């Protein structure tokens, strides 16, 4: 499966556009992580636990988008974008979406 933030892939042409493919996940922070993050804010620097949590969330959302695109019969997803929104205090949604296509 080719995943691209652009609308074209070098050497390939779009033979069919199948529609929107998307994947999302909603993650909540962990109280233990919040305590460690608060301490880290005092001394500065990266909060590795949150970095890891967001990276895992992005991968899960991507996997879900790819599964949806495959279900549509696509072999590529173009114009891929990520979006993040806060659902409630301590919880955020990661959404990834793009155009499912068949490339020749």
N, CA, C and O atoms as a GROMACS GRO file, in nm:
protein
  416
    1UNK      N    1   0.086  -0.118   0.000
    1UNK     CA    2   0.000   0.000   0.000
    1UNK      C    3   0.090   0.123   0.000
    1UNK      O    4   0.175   0.139   0.087
    2UNK      N    5   0.069   0.209  -0.097
    2UNK     CA    6   0.142   0.335  -0.105
    2UNK      C    7   0.061   0.441  -0.030
    2UNK      O    8  -0.059   0.457  -0.054
    3UNK      N    9   0.127   0.512   0.059
    3UNK     CA   10   0.063   0.621   0.133
    3UNK      C   11   0.145   0.745   0.106
    3UNK      O   12   0.266   0.747   0.129
    4UNK      N   13   0.079   0.851   0.056
    4UNK     CA   14   0.153   0.970   0.017
    4UNK      C   15   0.078   1.097   0.056
    4UNK      O   16  -0.044   1.104   0.041
    5UNK      N   17   0.150   1.197   0.105
    5UNK     CA   18   0.086   1.326   0.134
    5UNK      C   19   0.060   1.408   0.008
    5UNK      O   20  -0.007   1.511   0.014
    6UNK      N   21   0.114   1.364  -0.106
    6UNK     CA   22   0.092   1.437  -0.231
    6UNK      C   23  -0.022   1.372  -0.310
    6UNK      O   24  -0.072   1.266  -0.274
    7UNK      N   25  -0.061   1.437  -0.416
    7UNK     CA   26  -0.171   1.385  -0.498
    7UNK      C   27  -0.123   1.301  -0.615
    7UNK      O   28  -0.203   1.252  -0.694
    8UNK      N   29   0.008   1.284  -0.626
    8UNK     CA   30   0.066   1.204  -0.735
    8UNK      C   31   0.175   1.114  -0.680
    8UNK      O   32   0.231   1.138  -0.573
    9UNK      N   33   0.204   1.010  -0.757
    9UNK     CA   34   0.317   0.921  -0.727
    9UNK      C   35   0.398   0.911  -0.856
    9UNK      O   36   0.344   0.876  -0.961
   10UNK      N   37   0.524   0.941  -0.847
   10UNK     CA   38   0.611   0.940  -0.966
   10UNK      C   39   0.605   0.805  -1.036
   10UNK      O   40   0.620   0.700  -0.974
   11UNK      N   41   0.583   0.810  -1.168
   11UNK     CA   42   0.580   0.689  -1.248
   11UNK      C   43   0.450   0.612  -1.243
   11UNK      O   44   0.438   0.508  -1.307
   12UNK      N   45   0.353   0.662  -1.170
   12UNK     CA   46   0.223   0.593  -1.157
   12UNK      C   47   0.113   0.688  -1.199
   12UNK      O   48   0.129   0.810  -1.192
   13UNK      N   49   0.001   0.631  -1.242
   13UNK     CA   50  -0.115   0.715  -1.271
   13UNK      C   51  -0.237   0.657  -1.200
   13UNK      O   52  -0.248   0.536  -1.180
   14UNK      N   53  -0.327   0.745  -1.163
   14UNK     CA   54  -0.448   0.704  -1.094
   14UNK      C   55  -0.547   0.652  -1.197
   14UNK      O   56  -0.587   0.724  -1.288
   15UNK      N   57  -0.586   0.525  -1.182
   15UNK     CA   58  -0.683   0.468  -1.276
   15UNK      C   59  -0.825   0.477  -1.221
   15UNK      O   60  -0.922   0.483  -1.297
   16UNK      N   61  -0.838   0.478  -1.088
   16UNK     CA   62  -0.970   0.492  -1.025
   16UNK      C   63  -0.957   0.563  -0.892
   16UNK      O   64  -0.863   0.539  -0.816
   17UNK      N   65  -1.053   0.649  -0.864
   17UNK     CA   66  -1.063   0.713  -0.733
   17UNK      C   67  -1.178   0.646  -0.660
   17UNK      O   68  -1.291   0.643  -0.711
   18UNK      N   69  -1.151   0.593  -0.542
   18UNK     CA   70  -1.251   0.514  -0.469
   18UNK      C   71  -1.319   0.591  -0.357
   18UNK      O   72  -1.422   0.547  -0.306
   19UNK      N   73  -1.264   0.703  -0.318
   19UNK     CA   74  -1.326   0.784  -0.214
   19UNK      C   75  -1.239   0.803  -0.092
   19UNK      O   76  -1.120   0.772  -0.092
   20UNK      N   77  -1.301   0.853   0.012
   20UNK     CA   78  -1.231   0.887   0.136
   20UNK      C   79  -1.198   0.761   0.215
   20UNK      O   80  -1.282   0.672   0.233
   21UNK      N   81  -1.075   0.755   0.263
   21UNK     CA   82  -1.032   0.652   0.358
   21UNK      C   83  -0.987   0.724   0.483
   21UNK      O   84  -0.915   0.824   0.476
   22UNK      N   85  -1.028   0.674   0.598
   22UNK     CA   86  -0.991   0.742   0.722
   22UNK      C   87  -0.970   0.640   0.834
   22UNK      O   88  -1.020   0.528   0.830
   23UNK      N   89  -0.896   0.684   0.931
   23UNK     CA   90  -0.873   0.604   1.051
   23UNK      C   91  -0.854   0.699   1.167
   23UNK      O   92  -0.800   0.808   1.151
   24UNK      N   93  -0.898   0.657   1.284
   24UNK     CA   94  -0.881   0.743   1.401
   24UNK      C   95  -0.862   0.662   1.526
   24UNK      O   96  -0.887   0.541   1.529
   25UNK      N   97  -0.818   0.729   1.629
   25UNK     CA   98  -0.809   0.672   1.762
   25UNK      C   99  -0.822   0.785   1.862
   25UNK      O  100  -0.785   0.899   1.833
   26UNK      N  101  -0.875   0.754   1.977
   26UNK     CA  102  -0.886   0.852   2.085
   26UNK      C  103  -0.808   0.797   2.203
   26UNK      O  104  -0.831   0.684   2.248
   27UNK      N  105  -0.717   0.875   2.251
   27UNK     CA  106  -0.632   0.833   2.363
   27UNK      C  107  -0.649   0.926   2.481
   27UNK      O  108  -0.664   1.048   2.465
   28UNK      N  109  -0.646   0.867   2.599
   28UNK     CA  110  -0.651   0.945   2.723
   28UNK      C  111  -0.516   0.937   2.792
   28UNK      O  112  -0.445   0.836   2.783
   29UNK      N  113  -0.482   1.044   2.860
   29UNK     CA  114  -0.357   1.045   2.936
   29UNK      C  115  -0.372   0.956   3.058
   29UNK      O  116  -0.483   0.929   3.104
   30UNK      N  117  -0.260   0.912   3.109
   30UNK     CA  118  -0.253   0.826   3.226
   30UNK      C  119  -0.209   0.910   3.346
   30UNK      O  120  -0.117   0.991   3.333
   31UNK      N  121  -0.271   0.891   3.460
   31UNK     CA  122  -0.241   0.970   3.579
   31UNK      C  123  -0.093   0.962   3.615
   31UNK      O  124  -0.031   1.063   3.650
   32UNK      N  125  -0.036   0.843   3.606
   32UNK     CA  126   0.107   0.827   3.636
   32UNK      C  127   0.194   0.909   3.541
   32UNK      O  128   0.294   0.968   3.582
   33UNK      N  129   0.156   0.911   3.414
   33UNK     CA  130   0.230   0.990   3.316
   33UNK      C  131   0.216   1.139   3.346
   33UNK      O  132   0.311   1.216   3.328
   34UNK      N  133   0.098   1.180   3.390
   34UNK     CA  134   0.076   1.321   3.421
   34UNK      C  135   0.166   1.367   3.536
   34UNK      O  136   0.218   1.479   3.532
   35UNK      N  137   0.184   1.284   3.634
   35UNK     CA  138   0.271   1.319   3.747
   35UNK      C  139   0.414   1.335   3.698
   35UNK      O  140   0.482   1.432   3.733
   36UNK      N  141   0.460   1.240   3.616
   36UNK     CA  142   0.597   1.249   3.564
   36UNK      C  143   0.611   1.369   3.470
   36UNK      O  144   0.715   1.435   3.469
   37UNK      N  145   0.508   1.397   3.392
   37UNK     CA  146   0.512   1.512   3.301
   37UNK      C  147   0.521   1.642   3.380
   37UNK      O  148   0.593   1.734   3.341
   38UNK      N  149   0.448   1.650   3.490
   38UNK     CA  150   0.452   1.770   3.574
   38UNK      C  151   0.592   1.794   3.628
   38UNK      O  152   0.640   1.907   3.632
   39UNK      N  153   0.657   1.686   3.670
   39UNK     CA  154   0.794   1.698   3.719
   39UNK      C  155   0.888   1.741   3.607
   39UNK      O  156   0.978   1.823   3.628
   40UNK      N  157   0.867   1.686   3.488
   40UNK     CA  158   0.952   1.719   3.373
   40UNK      C  159   0.935   1.866   3.334
   40UNK      O  160   1.030   1.931   3.290
   41UNK      N  161   0.813   1.919   3.351
   41UNK     CA  162   0.789   2.059   3.317
   41UNK      C  163   0.870   2.153   3.407
   41UNK      O  164   0.903   2.264   3.366
   42UNK      N  165   0.902   2.108   3.527
   42UNK     CA  166   0.981   2.190   3.618
   42UNK      C  167   1.126   2.205   3.570
   42UNK      O  168   1.188   2.311   3.586
   43UNK      N  169   1.178   2.098   3.511
   43UNK     CA  170   1.319   2.102   3.469
   43UNK      C  171   1.335   2.122   3.318
   43UNK      O  172   1.444   2.153   3.271
   44UNK      N  173   1.226   2.106   3.243
   44UNK     CA  174   1.230   2.125   3.098
   44UNK      C  175   1.269   1.999   3.024
   44UNK      O  176   1.316   1.902   3.083
   45UNK      N  177   1.249   2.003   2.895
   45UNK     CA  178   1.286   1.891   2.809
   45UNK      C  179   1.166   1.816   2.756
   45UNK      O  180   1.051   1.848   2.787
   46UNK      N  181   1.195   1.717   2.676
   46UNK     CA  182   1.091   1.637   2.611
   46UNK      C  183   1.022   1.546   2.711
   46UNK      O  184   1.086   1.491   2.801
   47UNK      N  185   0.894   1.530   2.697
   47UNK     CA  186   0.817   1.437   2.779
   47UNK      C  187   0.803   1.309   2.696
   47UNK      O  188   0.709   1.295   2.618
   48UNK      N  189   0.896   1.218   2.714
   48UNK     CA  190   0.908   1.100   2.629
   48UNK      C  191   0.783   1.013   2.631
   48UNK      O  192   0.745   0.958   2.527
   49UNK      N  193   0.718   0.999   2.746
   49UNK     CA  194   0.598   0.915   2.753
   49UNK      C  195   0.488   0.967   2.661
   49UNK      O  196   0.419   0.888   2.596
   50UNK      N  197   0.470   1.097   2.656
   50UNK     CA  198   0.367   1.155   2.568
   50UNK      C  199   0.408   1.144   2.421
   50UNK      O  200   0.324   1.121   2.334
   51UNK      N  201   0.537   1.162   2.394
   51UNK     CA  202   0.585   1.147   2.258
   51UNK      C  203   0.557   1.005   2.208
   51UNK      O  204   0.509   0.987   2.096
   52UNK      N  205   0.586   0.907   2.292
   52UNK     CA  206   0.562   0.767   2.256
   52UNK      C  207   0.413   0.741   2.238
   52UNK      O  208   0.373   0.673   2.143
   53UNK      N  209   0.330   0.793   2.328
   53UNK     CA  210   0.185   0.772   2.320
   53UNK      C  211   0.129   0.830   2.190
   53UNK      O  212   0.047   0.766   2.124
   54UNK      N  213   0.173   0.950   2.152
   54UNK     CA  214   0.122   1.012   2.030
   54UNK      C  215   0.171   0.938   1.905
   54UNK      O  216   0.097   0.925   1.808
   55UNK      N  217   0.295   0.890   1.907
   55UNK     CA  218   0.347   0.813   1.794
   55UNK      C  219   0.268   0.684   1.776
   55UNK      O  220   0.234   0.646   1.664
   56UNK      N  221   0.238   0.616   1.886
   56UNK     CA  222   0.158   0.493   1.880
   56UNK      C  223   0.017   0.524   1.827
   56UNK      O  224  -0.039   0.446   1.750
   57UNK      N  225  -0.038   0.636   1.869
   57UNK     CA  226  -0.171   0.676   1.823
   57UNK      C  227  -0.173   0.702   1.674
   57UNK      O  228  -0.265   0.660   1.604
   58UNK      N  229  -0.072   0.772   1.624
   58UNK     CA  230  -0.064   0.798   1.480
   58UNK      C  231  -0.053   0.669   1.400
   58UNK      O  232  -0.119   0.654   1.297
   59UNK      N  233   0.028   0.575   1.447
   59UNK     CA  234   0.043   0.446   1.378
   59UNK      C  235  -0.088   0.368   1.378
   59UNK      O  236  -0.124   0.307   1.277
   60UNK      N  237  -0.159   0.369   1.490
   60UNK     CA  238  -0.286   0.299   1.497
   60UNK      C  239  -0.388   0.361   1.401
   60UNK      O  240  -0.460   0.289   1.332
   61UNK      N  241  -0.394   0.492   1.396
   61UNK     CA  242  -0.486   0.560   1.305
   61UNK      C  243  -0.449   0.529   1.160
   61UNK      O  244  -0.537   0.505   1.077
   62UNK      N  245  -0.318   0.530   1.128
   62UNK     CA  246  -0.273   0.494   0.992
   62UNK      C  247  -0.313   0.352   0.956
   62UNK      O  248  -0.362   0.327   0.846
   63UNK      N  249  -0.293   0.258   1.048
   63UNK     CA  250  -0.330   0.118   1.024
   63UNK      C  251  -0.479   0.106   0.994
   63UNK      O  252  -0.519   0.031   0.905
   64UNK      N  253  -0.561   0.181   1.067
   64UNK     CA  254  -0.706   0.177   1.044
   64UNK      C  255  -0.743   0.237   0.910
   64UNK      O  256  -0.833   0.188   0.842
   65UNK      N  257  -0.674   0.344   0.869
   65UNK     CA  258  -0.700   0.404   0.739
   65UNK      C  259  -0.662   0.308   0.627
   65UNK      O  260  -0.738   0.292   0.531
   66UNK      N  261  -0.548   0.243   0.639
   66UNK     CA  262  -0.503   0.147   0.538
   66UNK      C  263  -0.603   0.031   0.528
   66UNK      O  264  -0.636  -0.012   0.417
   67UNK      N  265  -0.651  -0.018   0.641
   67UNK     CA  266  -0.750  -0.127   0.639
   67UNK      C  267  -0.877  -0.084   0.566
   67UNK      O  268  -0.933  -0.161   0.489
   68UNK      N  269  -0.922   0.039   0.591
   68UNK     CA  270  -1.041   0.089   0.523
   68UNK      C  271  -1.016   0.103   0.373
   68UNK      O  272  -1.102   0.068   0.293
   69UNK      N  273  -0.898   0.154   0.335
   69UNK     CA  274  -0.865   0.170   0.194
   69UNK      C  275  -0.859   0.034   0.124
   69UNK      O  276  -0.910   0.020   0.012
   70UNK      N  277  -0.799  -0.066   0.188
   70UNK     CA  278  -0.794  -0.200   0.130
   70UNK      C  279  -0.935  -0.255   0.113
   70UNK      O  280  -0.964  -0.322   0.014
   71UNK      N  281  -1.022  -0.227   0.209
   71UNK     CA  282  -1.161  -0.272   0.199
   71UNK      C  283  -1.233  -0.211   0.080
   71UNK      O  284  -1.326  -0.270   0.025
   72UNK      N  285  -1.190  -0.093   0.040
   72UNK     CA  286  -1.247  -0.027  -0.078
   72UNK      C  287  -1.186  -0.079  -0.208
   72UNK      O  288  -1.236  -0.049  -0.317
   73UNK      N  289  -1.078  -0.155  -0.197
   73UNK     CA  290  -1.009  -0.207  -0.316
   73UNK      C  291  -0.892  -0.122  -0.362
   73UNK      O  292  -0.845  -0.138  -0.474
   74UNK      N  293  -0.846  -0.032  -0.276
   74UNK     CA  294  -0.736   0.060  -0.313
   74UNK      C  295  -0.600  -0.007  -0.297
   74UNK      O  296  -0.582  -0.100  -0.218
   75UNK      N  297  -0.504   0.042  -0.374
   75UNK     CA  298  -0.365   0.002  -0.354
   75UNK      C  299  -0.279   0.123  -0.314
   75UNK      O  300  -0.157   0.112  -0.301
   76UNK      N  301  -0.346   0.238  -0.293
   76UNK     CA  302  -0.275   0.359  -0.249
   76UNK      C  303  -0.374   0.456  -0.184
   76UNK      O  304  -0.494   0.453  -0.210
   77UNK      N  305  -0.319   0.541  -0.098
   77UNK     CA  306  -0.397   0.651  -0.040
   77UNK      C  307  -0.314   0.777  -0.063
   77UNK      O  308  -0.200   0.788  -0.019
   78UNK      N  309  -0.375   0.872  -0.131
   78UNK     CA  310  -0.306   0.997  -0.165
   78UNK      C  311  -0.364   1.113  -0.087
   78UNK      O  312  -0.472   1.102  -0.027
   79UNK      N  313  -0.293   1.225  -0.088
   79UNK     CA  314  -0.335   1.347  -0.015
   79UNK      C  315  -0.361   1.318   0.132
   79UNK      O  316  -0.459   1.366   0.189
   80UNK      N  317  -0.275   1.240   0.194
   80UNK     CA  318  -0.293   1.200   0.334
   80UNK      C  319  -0.265   1.318   0.427
   80UNK      O  320  -0.167   1.390   0.412
   81UNK      N  321  -0.355   1.335   0.523
   81UNK     CA  322  -0.344   1.443   0.622
   81UNK      C  323  -0.374   1.388   0.762
   81UNK      O  324  -0.450   1.292   0.778
   82UNK      N  325  -0.313   1.451   0.861
   82UNK     CA  326  -0.341   1.420   1.001
   82UNK      C  327  -0.413   1.537   1.065
   82UNK      O  328  -0.391   1.653   1.029
   83UNK      N  329  -0.498   1.506   1.160
   83UNK     CA  330  -0.567   1.609   1.238
   83UNK      C  331  -0.574   1.562   1.382
   83UNK      O  332  -0.592   1.443   1.410
   84UNK      N  333  -0.560   1.655   1.473
   84UNK     CA  334  -0.570   1.625   1.616
   84UNK      C  335  -0.674   1.716   1.676
   84UNK      O  336  -0.678   1.836   1.647
   85UNK      N  337  -0.758   1.661   1.761
   85UNK     CA  338  -0.856   1.745   1.832
   85UNK      C  339  -0.872   1.694   1.974
   85UNK      O  340  -0.856   1.575   2.002
   86UNK      N  341  -0.903   1.786   2.062
   86UNK     CA  342  -0.925   1.750   2.201
   86UNK      C  343  -1.071   1.714   2.220
   86UNK      O  344  -1.160   1.789   2.180
   87UNK      N  345  -1.096   1.598   2.279
   87UNK     CA  346  -1.231   1.549   2.303
   87UNK      C  347  -1.280   1.598   2.439
   87UNK      O  348  -1.394   1.644   2.452
   88UNK      N  349  -1.194   1.588   2.537
   88UNK     CA  350  -1.223   1.633   2.673
   88UNK      C  351  -1.088   1.652   2.743
   88UNK      O  352  -0.984   1.619   2.687
   89UNK      N  353  -1.091   1.704   2.862
   89UNK     CA  354  -0.966   1.722   2.935
   89UNK      C  355  -0.895   1.588   2.948
   89UNK      O  356  -0.950   1.492   3.003
   90UNK      N  357  -0.775   1.582   2.898
   90UNK     CA  358  -0.695   1.461   2.910
   90UNK      C  359  -0.714   1.360   2.799
   90UNK      O  360  -0.652   1.253   2.803
   91UNK      N  361  -0.798   1.388   2.699
   91UNK     CA  362  -0.818   1.293   2.589
   91UNK      C  363  -0.813   1.366   2.455
   91UNK      O  364  -0.868   1.475   2.440
   92UNK      N  365  -0.748   1.304   2.359
   92UNK     CA  366  -0.734   1.365   2.226
   92UNK      C  367  -0.762   1.260   2.119
   92UNK      O  368  -0.738   1.141   2.139
   93UNK      N  369  -0.811   1.308   2.007
   93UNK     CA  370  -0.834   1.223   1.891
   93UNK      C  371  -0.726   1.250   1.787
   93UNK      O  372  -0.691   1.365   1.760
   94UNK      N  373  -0.674   1.143   1.729
   94UNK     CA  374  -0.585   1.152   1.614
   94UNK      C  375  -0.666   1.098   1.497
   94UNK      O  376  -0.715   0.985   1.501
   95UNK      N  377  -0.679   1.177   1.392
   95UNK     CA  378  -0.751   1.138   1.272
   95UNK      C  379  -0.656   1.148   1.154
   95UNK      O  380  -0.585   1.247   1.139
   96UNK      N  381  -0.653   1.045   1.071
   96UNK     CA  382  -0.576   1.049   0.947
   96UNK      C  383  -0.674   1.017   0.834
   96UNK      O  384  -0.759   0.929   0.847
   97UNK      N  385  -0.660   1.089   0.722
   97UNK     CA  386  -0.752   1.068   0.612
   97UNK      C  387  -0.683   1.098   0.480
   97UNK      O  388  -0.583   1.170   0.475
   98UNK      N  389  -0.737   1.041   0.375
   98UNK     CA  390  -0.684   1.063   0.242
   98UNK      C  391  -0.777   1.005   0.138
   98UNK      O  392  -0.884   0.954   0.170
   99UNK      N  393  -0.736   1.013   0.013
   99UNK     CA  394  -0.815   0.964  -0.099
   99UNK      C  395  -0.767   0.825  -0.138
   99UNK      O  396  -0.651   0.807  -0.177
  100UNK      N  397  -0.855   0.727  -0.127
  100UNK     CA  398  -0.823   0.590  -0.167
  100UNK      C  399  -0.829   0.580  -0.319
  100UNK      O  400  -0.928   0.620  -0.380
  101UNK      N  401  -0.723   0.528  -0.379
  101UNK     CA  402  -0.716   0.519  -0.524
  101UNK      C  403  -0.656   0.385  -0.568
  101UNK      O  404  -0.597   0.311  -0.488
  102UNK      N  405  -0.675   0.357  -0.695
  102UNK     CA  406  -0.605   0.245  -0.759
  102UNK      C  407  -0.504   0.306  -0.854
  102UNK      O  408  -0.539   0.382  -0.944
  103UNK      N  409  -0.377   0.271  -0.833
  103UNK     CA  410  -0.269   0.320  -0.920
  103UNK      C  411  -0.233   0.212  -1.021
  103UNK      O  412  -0.237   0.093  -0.990
  104UNK      N  413  -0.197   0.256  -1.143
  104UNK     CA  414  -0.147   0.163  -1.246
  104UNK      C  415   0.003   0.161  -1.242
  104UNK      O  416   0.066   0.090  -1.321
   0.00000   0.00000   0.00000
